[in-house]
């Protein structure tokens, strides 16, 4: 869902919860040496992918309060089940 980005980086000024910051950005801001796991990332909204792309490209992200959060010391792991059927078929010797 598109509003998932607001949960990750925090709501913009004028919205409810703006003072709290985002679940992702607050954790990394407080603990920059972190490991973050995005499980089944293929299910994420395209807006979440765009946010993650900014982190992977720039090594930083601006939160809803306008603060820049440094991700250069953060390890990001993304898992996906997209190739599971193809992999299983290959292991069982079936052609797909």
N, C-alpha and C positions, 0 to 999 in steps of 0.2 A: 504494500500500500504506500502511496506517495507520502502520507504523513509520517511514515517511518523515519524519514530524514530528519524531521523536527525532533523526534525522540533521540536520534543519534547525536545531533549537533546542538540541540536546544532550540526552543521556540524563538522567533524573532521578536524584537521589542513590540510591546503592545498586546502580546498574546499571553494567555494564561500559562504559567510555568516558566516564563522568560527568565526569572531570577535563578532558577534551579540549574540551568545549563543542560547539556545533553548527556545521555548515558555513556556514549563513547568518548566524547571530547573531555568530559569532566574526569573520567577515570584515567585517561592518558595524560591530561594536564597534571593530575596529582601524582601519578606513577608513570613517568615516561618510559621506564624500562619494563615494558609489559609484553605479554603474548596474548593476542586477540584471535579468537576462532570464530569464523563465520561459517556455520554449518548449513549445508544445502543452499549455498549462495545463489544457485540458479533460480530459486523461488523469490528472490528479492526484486523489488520494483526497480525500474530503469533509473529512477532518481537516486536510489541507493547506490547503484552501480556507478553513476556519475560522481557521487560523493567519494566513493572508494577510489575511483580513477584519479581524483585530485590528490588523495592521500598518497597513492602509489607513484604518481608523477612528480609531485612537489615535495613530498615528505612533510607536509603540514596541511592544516585545515583550519578555516576560520569558523568559530562557533557562532551560535545565535546572538551572543553578546558582543560580537566583533573582535574577540580575542583570537590570536593565532596560536594554535596548539601544534607543538612539534612532535612529529611521528617518526623522526629519524632513528630513534633508539627503540622503536616498537616493532615486534615481529608480528606480521599478519599472516594467518593461515586461513585458506578458504577451501572448503570441501564441497564436492558435488557428486550426485548420483547419476549424472547424465550418461556416462558410458558404461554403467553397470550391466545393462542387458547385453550389450555388445561384448563386453569382457567375459561375462558368464557363458555366452554362446560359444566363444572361442575356447574357453576352458573345457566345455563339454563336447567340443569337436563339431558343433553345428554351424552351418553356414547361415549368415544373416542376410 
